[in-house]
Amino acid sequence: MRTLWLLALLGCSTPTDDPDDTDDGDTDDSGGDTGPIEDADDPEHAVELLLEDPRGDTLYDADEDWWKVAGTAGQHFRIQVVNDDEKASDDSLDTVVEVFDAALTRIAWEDDHPVGDVSVYDTVCFGFFPADGDYYVRVTDQGVFDGSPRTVETTGYEVTFLTPSSVPDEPDSLLAIDLEYGMDTPNSWYAIPVRAEEAGDVDYIKLLLGHTDGTLAVYAAGHIESSPYAPAVEVYDDEATLVLSAGAVGGDHLAQLAAPMGIQYELAVRDTSGSAGDHVGMWLFAANYEEGFGYTREVEPNNDAAGAETIPLYDQEPDAGSWFAGGVEGRMGGMEDADAYTFTTTEDAYLEVAFGSLYYGGLLHGDIELVHDGAIIARAASDGVVDPSLVTDTKVPAGDYTLTVRSVDPTAWGEGYFYRLVVHATSVPR
């Protein structure tokens, strides 16, 4: 998961009156639940968690910790769990958070979440309470959640019941927006709670950006199980002109607005489920990425070899780290659009193009070809399910190359059809 910025981590606190402060790895949390009656290894003995009161605890092997929070109907919540190890790795605790109602029916869960000042091994769970009452929070390691408990090197964590953000006041409209978010920091995410007070309800939020050379992304929480809310999104510029729309935004389905950006946007979020009431809510997330978010953004026009954009070549061996580190981000913006790139090799090498489509409202089925000295030496296309994989069978000579990206489907183009690619040159085949 990417490390992004929104939620400021609260200072560590390990209260001495927490029943689980006796955990030492040799008692109730080392394999079995044999602790005293006051332990928090089941809902019956859950420890109360208050708003903005961080609590520390530990998890060992197949252990699970239960916490109890008080919820109000229609209240949006955030439960944040942060690993004690600032240099966590795959051998460290990787938390999962689940939230249950009084009948122990799960209403929300999350493994990671791309929102908040937390790492891939931490968790921010977003949801909302459909009714007044007590709710239970279960914290486990990813292995326990998946049914395959494992031994981890680090076991400590801090959990916080965070104060929710404001819900847009009703009634509101595009011309009378009651909720405004200042998004001055590039690459920051903002969590926006919405609720359907009536069927088809629309909430409006103003977004004020601090830069104009990036990308606006919008999407919805994917693991809220207590709500039928099905969000559709429209984005307007400061002249009330529609610049982006997505029929349904949820989970990993993003809507993205290509550069250049303006300073001010209005976000209209509509529930399409036809339901209404305190139990119909959702979290939306908006991000103001700087250009490419670490990737070089393509510059149009680059439709053919004459206008090809020069991109870096990575002489990275297959086992040398992230295969998608850096690279270029492009978009099929029109019906006849093609994106051409050029690069130069200085010695004979195997070439591979790592290509990935991005779901920002549409999924590009890519068709890529590699040309050297006017001849196509390799070509690959998506089969409609898997992204194309282009690899040369033998080493190719040093020199200039042109790589061209097209859409397999000539009707699949527009604001949402993004992709990323990286060109690698290696001394051995991957």
N, C-alpha and C positions, 0 to 999 in steps of 0.2 A: 504494500500500500504506500502511496506517496505520503511524505510528511508535510502537512500544510499547517496554516496558522489561523486560529480563531479563538480558542478557549485558553485563557491564561491558567496555567497549572497553579493550584493552591499550594501553600507551603505544606511540607510533610508534617503529619501529626500522628502519633501513635498513642492514643489514650490508654492510660494505665488501668481503667476500669472495664475495658473490653474483655469479655470472657475468653476470646480466642487469643489474647495476649500471652496465654500460657503455652501456646503452640511452640514446640521445640523440635518437631520432627520425630520424636520418640514416643509421643502420646497419641492423642486422638486423630492427628492429621497424617500419620504415617501408615497409609494403606487402608486401615479400617476405621469405622466410626465407633470408637469405644470410649469417647470422652464423657465428661460429667454432664449432668442434665442441662447446665446452663450453656453448653457448647452450641455453636451455630451451624452444625452440619446437617440440619434438616429444617423445614419450615416451622415446625412446632417451637423450635428454640431460636428462631431468627433474631438477630440483634437489630435494634431500632437504628435507622439511619435518618438523620435530620438534614434539612436543607443547608447546603454550604458548610457541612461539618465533616471534613475528610476523616476517614477511619482507616487504620492500617491492619493488615492481616497477612496470613501465609496460606499457600496451597502446596500439598505434597501428593505426588502420584495420582491416585484415584479420588482424592479429596474434593469436596465441594463446600462452599460457604454460602449461607443464606442470610439475607438482610431484609428488614421490613421497613417500608415507607408508607406514609399516609398520603392518599391521593384524593383529589377533588374532581368531580365530573367535568370533563372538557379541558382539564389542565394538561398542557404539554410538559413533558419531562425530558431530562437528559441524565443518564447515569454514566459517569466517567470512571474508568479503572486504568491506573497507570502502574506499569511495572517498576519495581524499585531499582532495577538494573538499567542505568542509563546507556549501557553498551550491550543491550540485549541482543541475542543471536538466536538461531534456530534451536539451540539447546536450552534456551531460557523459557520461562513461563510465558505462554501466549494465551491471554485470557479471552473468554467468551462470557457475555452477559445476557441473561434471560430474565424477563419480568413476567410475573404471573399474578392473576387476580386471586381473591380469597378462596375460590374453588380450585385453585392451582391450574387454571387454564392459561396458557401462555398468551400474552398480548403483544409482546415485542421481543426481539433478540438481535444481537449483533456480535460479529466476530472482531472486526477492526473498525472501520468507518473512515472515510476520507475527509473528516471534519475534525478540527481540533488540534491542539499542540501536543499530539501523541504520536507514537511510532506504530509500526505494523504489529508489534507485540502487545499493544495496549488496545483499549476499547472505549468507544463512546456510543452508547445505545440511546436512540431517540424513539420516543413514543408519546402516547397521551393516555390519560385515565378516562375510561368510558363511564365511570360511576364513582360516587363517594365510597371511601372505605380503605382498608389496608391492602397493600400489594407487597409481593415478595420478589426479591432480587436474588437470583442464583448466579454465583461467580465460579467458573471452573476453568481448567486448562483446556486448550483446543483438543487435546487427546481424549479427555473425558467426554467432551461434547460429541466427538466423532465415534465414541465407543471403543477407543483404543488408548487406554491410559498409558502414560509414559513417565519416566523419571526425568526431571528437569534440573538444571544447574542452579537457577535462581528461583525463589519461591515467594518472595514478598511482593505485596502490591498495596496501593492506596485507592479506596473507592470514595466517590463524592456524588451526592445527590444535588445536582446543579439547578440553580434557579432558572426557570424557562424564560425564553425571549417573549417579547410582546406579540400578541395576536392583533392583526389589523382591526381597528374599531369599525363598527357598522353604524349606519350605512356609509359606504364610501364609493368613489367613482374615479375614473381616470383623471378627472379634473379636480378632485378633492381627496387627495391621498393623505391618510392619517398616519402612516408608518413610513419612516425614511431610514435607509441604511447608508452610512458613509463608508465607501469602500476604497480608502486611499492607498492601502498597502497592496502592491501587486502580488499575485499568487495566493490571495487569502480567500477563504470560504466563509460565507455567512449562512447561518441556519435560520430559516424563516418558518414559523408555525402558521398554519392556516386551518380554518374550521368552516364547515358548511352549516350555517345556522338555518338555512332553508334550501330546498332542492335547487340545484343549479347555481348556488351562490358563487359569486366572484369576489376575490380579495385582491386589492391593489397595493403594490409596494413600490416606493421610489428608490432607485439605486443611484447613488452619486459616486462616480468613479474618479480616481486620482490620476489616471493616465489614459492615453488614447491609442496606444500601439499594441493592444493585446486582444484578448478573446473573452467573451462573456459566456459562461456555461451555466446551465440550469438543469437540475434533476431532483428526484424525490427519493425519500427513504424507501428501502426495499424490504424491510422486515417488520413492518407494523401490521400485526395480525388481528387487531381488534377493530379495524375500520374498513368500510367499503370504499372510502374516498379514492377516486380515480382522477388524478389531476391532468388538466390540459393547460398549456401555457401560451401566452402571447406576450411579446416584448415590443414596446413602443419607444421611439426616440423622443427627444425633448420637444419635437414639433407634433407629437401625437400620431406619428406615422408608424404603421405596423412594419417591423423589420424582421421579426422571427415568430414562428408559431410551431407548436408541436401538439399533435392530437392527443398523445398520452405520454406522460413523463413519469417513469418509475424505475426503481432499481438502478441498473447500469445503463438505462436508456437516457441519453443526454440530448439536450438541444443546445447547439453551439452557434454563436454569432461570429462570423469571420471578421478579421481586422479590415479596415480601420474602425476603431470604436469611437463613440462620442463620450461625453462626460456624464450625461444624465440619461437614464432609462427608466421606464415605468413597466413593472412586471404585473401582468394580470393572470391570476391563477383561478381556474374554474373547476368545480367538481362535476364530473360527468356521470356519477353513479346514480343520480336521482334520489339519493338518500339525504337525510338532514338530521341534525340534533347533536347533542354533546358527544355522541359516540362516533361522529363522522369528522375526522381530522387527519392532518398529514403534516409532515415536515418537508419543506422545499429547501434546496441549497443553491446558492448563487456564488460563482467564483469569478474573479477578475484576473484571469491569467495574463501575465506579460506575454509578449509575442512568442508563440511556439512553446512556451513553458519549458525552456531548455532545449528545444528543437529549433533549427533554422526554418523559418517560414518561407514557403515558396514565393517568388515574386513574379507576377504576371506582367507582360506576356512571356510565357516559356513553352509555347505549344510545339516547337520543332527544334531540330538540331541548331538552327541559326540563332535561336533565342534561348538555348539551353542554359540553365543556371548551374554554376559551378558549386559542387558540394564536396565535403571532405571525404577522404577514403580512410578506412580504419584497417591498419595492418595488424589487427588483433587476432591472436591465435584462438582457436575454439574454446580453450579452457581458461582464458585470461580474464573472465569476468562477465559483466552484463552484456549480452549480445545486442541489446537495443540501446546501449548508452549513446546519447547524442543522436545526430542524424537530422533528417529533414521532415517537416510536416507540410502536407499539401492537401488540396481539395479539388474535387471535380465540380467546378462552379457553373459550367454550362453544358449544353447538349453536345457540342463539338469540342469540348475541352480536352486537351492532352497536356501532360506535364513532362517536360524534357529536362534532364540533368546531365552534366558532364563531369568526368573525373579522370585523373591521370595516374597510371601505375608506373613505378620506376624499375620494376623487375618482374620477371615471370611469376605468376601466382595463380592460385585458385580464387575465383571470385564468387561471392554469395551475396544476394540481396535479401536482407531480412525485411519482410513487408507485413504490415498489420493494419487492417481497417479499423476505424474508430466509430463506434455507434453514437452519433450525435444527432439522432433523428432520422438517419438513413444509413444503410450499410452498403459501402462500395464493394463490388465484386471486381477486384483489380485484374488488369491484364498488363504485364510488364515485359519489355523486350530490351535486350542488350546488344548494342551495335558497335563494331570495331572495323575501321577502314571501309565503311560503307556496307558491311555485311552483317546480318543478324547472326550472332553466335550463340544466343540462348534466349529462350522465351518461356514464360509460364503464365497461366491464367487461373483464376479462382474457379472452382467447380460449383459455386453457389453456396458452399458450406465452409470450406477451408480456404484460407488465404493462399495466394500463390507463393511458391517457394522456388527461387531461381538460383541454381548452383551450376558452375561449369564442371564438366566431367574431367577435364584435364587442365593443367596449367595453361594460361593464356599469356601471350607476349606482352611485354611492357609497352605502354602507349596510351593514347587518348580513347576514351569510351563514352558512348552516349546511352543513357538509360531513359526509356520513355514509359510513362504510366497512362493507361486509358481505362475506361470502364467497359467491362464485358457487356453490360446492358446499356445501350445508348440512351435509355430513358431514366437511368439512375444517376442523377446529378442534382446539385443544388447546395444550399447552405450547410446541410448536415453530412455531406459525403466526404469525410476526411480520412486521411491515412497517414501513416508514418513509415519511413524506410531508412535503412542503414546499409551501406555498401561495405563489405569486408573483403580484404585481400589476405590470404593465408598461405603459408608454405606447405601445409598439408591439407588434405580434404577434411571437411568437418564431419 
